[in-house]
Amino acid sequence: MAQIRNRGTNVWQIQIYLGKDGEGKKKFDYETFYGSKPQAKLHASKLEIGYKTTVGSSKASVVSVEDLLCKWLHDIQKEIEKSTFQQYERQANKLKDIMGELPLYTLNSVIIAERLEILGGEGKAPRTIKNHYRALATAINWGANKKYVARDVMDGIKPPMIEHVTRDVYKGSELKLFIKIAKIYKHYLPLKILALTGLRVGELMGLKWGNVSNNGVIKIVEAMNSRLRYLKGTKTKNSMRELELDAETIRELQEHKKRMILGGKAEDNDFVFQSNDGECLRYQVIYKAKEKVLKKAGLHHIRLHDLRHGAGSLMLDAGSSIVTVAEQLGQVPATTAGTYSHALRKGGSIISLL
C-alpha cells in the first residue's frame, strides 16, 4: 500500500511498496507530490493502480491484505457455488475495511488479532465474527500456497466460541395442528411435505415431476438455491436419497399433479411446486404461507428450517434409529447424533404421532 509523508507545506513524499526482489529485499518507488493531502492520497491511489496494472499477476502486485483478498476471490470464483462466493465476498469486503491496508510482510498473529477485535466492538454476533475469522484463515492459507504470505501468521488466534442452540420444534400435537390449519391455504401441500419428510426447503423447491413416482417415492438429486433460485447439486453426497410418502400425502400429490396436467405443467422437467411463471415456487411464498398458518393456529414462531428439525426430532422420539433418521434427512449419522442428541426414543412412527 502507498505511504504518504509530509515534506513541507503542501509537499508530500509518496512511497509505494513493490514487493521483494530476487534476494528477498524490499523494493519501493518514491514520488514527490505538490498539493493538499487529499490530493496526494488520490494521486497515490492512481499510482498504485497503475503499478498493479503494469505488474499484472506477479507477486509484486500482492503486497497488502486487500490485494490478497482480491486475488483470492478472483481465483476461487469459478470453483465454488455462487451463494458461497457472495458470502465470502461480503466477508472479504469487511476484512478490507478493518485491515486491508496492512502490508503482508508486517502480518503476525498479534496484529491480526487486534484488527479482528474490531468486529466484536461493532456488536456483531459471535457466529458472524467466527465466519469472518474463517474467511480470513482460508484466504491466508490460499496465499501461503501461492507464496504470498507466511502460513503461520494466524497461529494462536482463536475465533469466539459459539453456544450450541437447541432449536424450538413442535411436538406431535402441535405439528398435527399445523398441518390441519395449513390445509385451508393454497400452499398446504409443500408445507405438509416439509413437515413430514424433513426436506430442506431448497430440495423441495428444486423437486421435479421426473423424480416423483406414481407410488409416492421422491428422489432428491438436486436442489434449488432458495435465495437466488438456481439449481445446484445436493448439499452432500448423502443428500441424494429416496423418500417414501404416506398414503394420504400420495393421494394429495396425485390430485395436485392432475391439476398441473390440465395446465400443461406436469412434464418430467417441470417443477412439482411452481410459481405463476412456471419457475419453482419462491422461498418467500412458502415462508409467508407458513406465517399465515402459525398466526391462524396460534402456534409459537418457528423458522421454515425448524420443520426439518422437527421431523428429525419426532422420528427419534418415535423410536427410529440414528441411521434411519440420517438417511431420511440426507445426513451422516454423526451429524444427526450431534444435532438431535436431545431427542427421546419412545417407539412408533412420525405418522402415528400425527
N, C-alpha and C positions, 0 to 999 in steps of 0.2 A: 504494500500500500504506500501511497505517496505521503511523505512527511514535509511539513511546511515550517520553516524557521524565519523569524523576523531578523532582518539585517539592516534595519534603519527605517526611517519614515517612508511608508508605502514601498518598502523594498523587501522582497521575500526570496528565500532560497528554497527551491523545490527539490526534494530528494526522492528518487524512485528506486525501489529495490528491484533488481533484475534477476535475482536467484543466485546461484553459485556457479563458479567456473569449473573446469575440469579438475582443479586441485582442491575444490571444496571451499574456495574463498568467496566471500560475498561480493556481489557486483552491484554498483549503484550508478545512477545517472543523475546529474545535477543541472539545474537551470535557475537563473536569476529572473525574477518577475517583478515588474513595477506596476503598482496599483493597490487597491484595497485588499483586505484579507479575503472577503467573499470572492472577489475576482480571482485571487490567487488560487483558492480552493477549486473554483470552476476550471481554471486553466490546468491545474494539476490533474483533475479528473480526466480531462480531454487527453492530456499527455499519456496517462496511464492506459486509457482505452487504445490509444494509438500503438503503444508498445505491445499490448496484448494481441492486437490485430496483426502486427508485424511478426511477432514471435510465433503466433499460431498455436500449435498444440504442444510446443516444447515445455519442459518442466519449468522454465523461467516464467511462464505465464501463470503458474500456480504458486503464488507467493504469500497468500493470505488465507484465512479461514473461509472468507467469502468466495475466493477463487476455487478453493477445494470443494465447497458445497455446490457451486455452479457446475464444475466439471463432473462431479459425482452424479448429479441429477441428469445431466445430459447423457452420461454413459449408461444409466440404468433405465432410462425412459422406455425403451423398446423391449425391455426384458421383463417388466413386471406389469401387473394389472393396472388399468387406468386409474381406478379409485385409490389404489395403494400409492401410485406415483403422486397423485394430487395431495394425499395426506403427507407424504414425505416433503412435497414442495411447500406446503404450509408450514411445516415444522422447520424446514431449512430457512425460510424467509424470516422466521422469528429468531433463529440462531444467528442469522446475518445481522440482525438488529443489535443483538447483545454482545457479539464477539467477532463480527465479520471483519473488522479492521486489523485483527491480530495477525502479525506475520507468523507463518508456520514455524520458522526457526526458533521463535520465542516460546512456543507452546510447551507447557508442562501441566501436571495434574493440579497444582496449586492455582495457577492462573485460570484453568478451565473451570475448576470447582467454584472459584469466586464469581466468574461470569454466570455460571448456571444458577447460582443463588438468586440472581435477579428474577428468575422465573417464580420462585417461591415468594419473593417480595411483592410480586404483582398479584398475588392471591389466586394463582392458578391451582386447579385440583391436582392432587398427588399423581393421579393416573396420567393427566396431561403432561405434567413435568417429566414423569418417567418415560413417556413416549418421545419427548424431546431428547432426553438422555440417550435413548436407544438409537434415535436417528443420527445423532452426532457420532456415537460409537460406530455405527455402521459406515458412515461417511469416512471416518478416520481409518477404519480397517481397510476400506477400499483404497484410500490414499496411501496407506502403508504398502499395499500390494503394488502400487504404482511408483513407490519410492519417493512420494511427495512429502511424507511426514513419518516420524518415528511411530512404531506400533504401540509403544508403551506409554504414550502421553496421557492416557486416561486411567492408568493403573492406580488402584486405590480409591477411585471415585465410585461411590455407591448411590444409585437412584433412590428416591424415597420409597418406603415400604407402602404397599397397597393393602389396605384392610380388606379381607375377603367379605364380600357382600352376599348374604343369603337372599335370593330373590323371593319376592312375595308372590305366591302362586295360589290358585284356587283349590279348595277342597273339592271332593267329588260332587257334593250337593251344590256348591257354587258354580262349578263348571256345567252341571246339568241345567241350572237356571240360565246361565249364559247362552247355552245352545238353544234352549226353549225360547228365550226372548229374541235371539238372533233370527229365528225363523220368520218373523214378521217383516224383516228387512230384505232388500234386494240382494245384498251380498252375503246372505246367510251361509251358503254352501262353502265358499272359500274360508270363512271364519270357522265353520264346523270342522273342516278338514285340517286346518291348522291346529285346532284344539285337540283333535283325536289322534293325529298322527305324529305331531311334533316336528312337522316340516319347518325348515327355515322359510321365511317369507319369500326370499329370492327364489327358492326351489319351487314354491307354489306359483309364483309369477311366471316362471320360465317353463312350466309344465305344458306339454303339447299333447294333442289327441293321439298322435302316433305312439306315445308312451303310456297310454291308458288302455288296458284290455277290457273286453266286454264283461269279464267276470270280476272286475274291480281291482285288478293288480296294477299299480302305478310304478313306473320305472323312473328313477331320478338319475338322469345322465348329464344334466347341465343346470345352470341356474341363471337368474337374471340379477344384474346389479340393481338393487332396489332403488337407488338414488338416481343413477344415470341411465337406467333402462337399456342395457346392452347385455346380450347373452355371453356367458363365460363358462368355463369349466366348473365342476363342483369344487367345494372348498378343499376337500381332501379326497384321496382315493376311496376311503371308507364311506364318503358321502354318496358314492354311486351305489344304489341299492334298490330293492324292490319292496314295496309295501302293500299289504292287503287291507282293504276297507271292509267295514262291517256291512251286513246285508242291507240295512236301511240306507246307509250312505251310498251304496252301489246303486240302489233304485233311484235315489235323488240325482245322482250323477248321470244316470241313463236318461232321465227326464230332461235334465239340463242339456244333454247332447242332442236330443230330439229337437229342442228349440233352436239350437245352434245350426243344425242341419237345415232347418227351414230357412234360415238366413244365409245359407251357403258358407258357414263359418266353422265347419267341423272336419276339414281336411286334416290329414296327418300332421302337417306342418303348422296348423293353426293352434293358437294358444287356447287352453281349456277355459281360462277366465280372461275375457277381453274387455278393453275399453271400446267406446263407440268407433274409434278409428281403426279397429282391427288389431291394434297392438296389444301387448299384455296389459292386464289390469294394473293401474298405478298403485304404488305403495300408499300414497295419501288417501286414495279411495278406500282401501282396506282399513287404514288407520281410522278414518272418520267413521266408517261403519262400526268398528269396534267401540269407538267412543259413544256412539248413539246407543249401542246395546248396553254398555255399562251404566249409562245415565238412566235408561228405561228400567233396567233391572235393579238399580240401586246398589250395585256392586262397587267395592273399592277399586281404585285405579290400578291397572297393571299395564305393562308395555305389551305390544304385539309379540315380541320375542318371549315374553313370560308365558304365553300359551305353550310354547315349545318346552320351557322348563316345567310347566305344569304337567304336560303329558309324560315327561320323563319321571317326575316325582310320583305321579299316580300309578304308573306301571310298576315302579319299585314298591310302592305301598301295597299294590295288588299281588305282590309275590314274584314278579318277573326277575330273572337273574340280571346281573350287571351286563353280561354278554348279550343277552336278548335286547335289553334296553339300548345298549351301544349300537347294535345292528339296526334297530328301529330309527335311532336318531342320526345314524351315519357318523359315529364316533369310534375311537378306540376305547376299549374298556377302562383304561387308566383315566382317560378324560372324564368318562361318565362317573366313575367312582369318586373322583375328586369333586365334581360338580354337585353330585346328588348324595353325598355321604350322609346327609341329614335325614334322608327318606327312610320310612319304616317299611317293613315287609309284613303284609297282613294276609295275603292269599286272595286269589280271584283274578279279575281282568279289568282293564280300564273301562271297557264297555259295560261290564256288570255293575261297576260303581255308579254308572250314569243311569 
